[in-house]
Amino acid sequence: MMPLSQHPNLADHVGNPLAPAPQMTGQERSVLNSLRMAAMGCRVAARTDLFEACALLTVEGEDAKRTFVDTFVRCLSATLNKRIKWHSPGVTETSFDEAWVMRCLTSIWEEDNSSLTFLLTSRVPLADRRYIGFLLGRISEQFPRN
């Protein structure tokens, strides 16, 4: 298995946390900024247990987008057992964590299950992969790629 640091879409971010985003479209940049906004709001919110959060996510419509994004952002740090680096909305640089999330979403939009599996396996503990994958899938549905 290829180390995460050698993955072609993430290699620029290893050792350079402020590397520009690799060929991000305007729509993808909008998704990233939505995640960043949620991260800003979730910094003061209580942490959420991933299993319980996914069990409660049955919302639809406009509330779904906010709920899935907020839940993902609130759970990701605990799942990866590290603080996630989110830049402020509008910043052109991306952190390694942001690039990883966006590559996961791109893999879903492109129906590239092999890359998604690789990305999840490289960072997410086995017990949480299903839930993080679920949240990423729901987020990708809320921000359909044109």
C-alpha positions as CSV (number, residue, x, y, z in Angstrom):
1,M,0.0,0.0,0.0
2,M,1.3,3.5,-0.9
3,P,2.1,5.7,2.1
4,L,-0.2,8.7,2.4
5,S,2.8,11.0,2.0
6,Q,3.4,9.6,-1.5
7,H,-0.3,9.9,-2.6
8,P,-0.1,12.2,-5.7
9,N,-2.9,14.5,-4.6
10,L,-1.6,14.9,-1.0
11,A,2.2,14.7,-1.4
12,D,2.6,18.5,-1.8
13,H,1.0,18.9,1.7
14,V,3.5,16.7,3.5
15,G,6.0,19.0,5.2
16,N,4.3,22.1,3.7
17,P,1.0,22.6,5.5
18,L,0.3,25.9,3.5
19,A,0.7,24.4,0.0
20,P,-2.0,25.7,-2.4
21,A,-5.0,23.4,-3.0
22,P,-4.4,21.0,-5.9
23,Q,-6.7,22.2,-8.8
24,M,-9.7,22.9,-6.7
25,T,-12.8,24.1,-8.6
26,G,-14.9,27.0,-7.5
27,Q,-17.6,24.6,-6.3
28,E,-15.0,22.5,-4.4
29,R,-13.7,25.7,-2.8
30,S,-17.2,26.5,-1.7
31,V,-17.6,23.1,0.0
32,L,-14.2,23.7,1.7
33,N,-15.3,27.1,2.9
34,S,-18.6,25.5,4.3
35,L,-16.5,23.0,6.2
36,R,-14.3,25.8,7.5
37,M,-17.3,27.9,8.6
38,A,-18.7,24.8,10.5
39,A,-15.3,24.3,12.1
40,M,-15.3,27.9,13.4
41,G,-18.7,27.4,14.9
42,C,-17.9,23.9,16.3
43,R,-14.8,25.0,18.2
44,V,-17.0,25.9,21.2
45,A,-19.5,23.1,20.8
46,A,-19.3,19.9,22.8
47,R,-17.7,16.9,21.2
48,T,-20.1,14.4,19.7
49,D,-19.8,10.6,19.9
50,L,-19.6,9.4,16.2
51,F,-21.9,6.5,16.6
52,E,-24.6,8.5,18.3
53,A,-24.3,11.4,15.9
54,C,-24.8,9.1,12.9
55,A,-27.8,7.4,14.5
56,L,-29.5,10.8,14.9
57,L,-28.9,12.0,11.3
58,T,-32.3,11.5,9.7
59,V,-32.8,15.1,8.7
60,E,-33.7,16.2,5.2
61,G,-33.9,19.4,3.2
62,E,-31.9,22.5,4.1
63,D,-31.2,21.4,7.6
64,A,-29.4,18.3,6.3
65,K,-26.5,20.2,4.8
66,R,-25.7,22.1,8.0
67,T,-26.3,19.0,10.2
68,F,-24.0,16.7,8.2
69,V,-21.2,19.2,7.9
70,D,-21.4,20.2,11.6
71,T,-21.5,16.6,12.7
72,F,-18.6,15.6,10.5
73,V,-16.4,18.5,11.7
74,R,-17.3,17.9,15.4
75,C,-16.5,14.2,15.1
76,L,-13.4,14.2,12.9
77,S,-10.9,15.4,15.5
78,A,-12.0,12.7,18.0
79,T,-12.0,10.1,15.3
80,L,-8.4,10.9,14.2
81,N,-7.3,11.5,17.7
82,K,-5.8,14.8,16.8
83,R,-6.7,18.4,16.4
84,I,-7.7,19.1,12.8
85,K,-6.2,22.1,11.1
86,W,-8.9,24.2,9.5
87,H,-8.0,27.6,7.9
88,S,-10.3,30.5,7.9
89,P,-12.9,30.7,5.1
90,G,-11.6,32.3,2.0
91,V,-7.9,31.4,2.6
92,T,-6.4,30.0,-0.6
93,E,-4.0,27.7,1.1
94,T,-5.1,24.3,2.4
95,S,-3.9,22.3,5.3
96,F,-3.1,18.6,5.0
97,D,-6.3,17.8,6.9
98,E,-8.4,20.0,4.5
99,A,-6.7,18.4,1.5
100,W,-7.4,15.0,2.8
101,V,-11.1,15.8,3.4
102,M,-11.5,17.3,-0.1
103,R,-9.7,14.3,-1.7
104,C,-12.2,12.0,0.1
105,L,-15.1,14.1,-1.3
106,T,-13.6,14.2,-4.8
107,S,-13.2,10.4,-4.7
108,I,-16.9,10.1,-3.8
109,W,-18.0,12.5,-6.6
110,E,-15.8,10.6,-9.1
111,E,-17.1,7.2,-7.8
112,D,-13.4,6.3,-7.2
113,N,-14.0,3.7,-4.4
114,S,-10.4,2.5,-4.4
115,S,-9.0,6.0,-3.6
116,L,-11.7,6.6,-1.0
117,T,-10.9,3.3,0.7
118,F,-7.2,4.1,0.6
119,L,-7.7,7.6,2.1
120,L,-10.0,6.3,4.9
121,T,-7.7,3.4,5.7
122,S,-4.7,5.7,5.9
123,R,-6.1,7.8,8.7
124,V,-9.4,6.5,10.2
125,P,-9.4,3.7,12.7
126,L,-11.3,0.6,11.5
127,A,-14.1,1.0,14.0
128,D,-14.9,4.6,12.7
129,R,-14.5,4.2,8.9
130,R,-18.1,3.3,8.2
131,Y,-19.4,6.3,10.1
132,I,-16.9,8.8,8.6
133,G,-17.6,7.3,5.2
134,F,-21.3,7.8,5.8
135,L,-20.9,11.4,6.8
136,L,-18.6,12.1,3.8
137,G,-21.2,10.5,1.5
138,R,-24.0,12.6,2.9
139,I,-21.9,15.7,2.6
140,S,-21.2,14.9,-1.0
141,E,-24.9,14.5,-1.7
142,Q,-25.6,18.0,-0.1
143,F,-23.0,19.6,-2.4
144,P,-23.5,17.8,-5.7
145,R,-20.6,18.3,-8.1
146,N,-21.7,20.0,-11.3
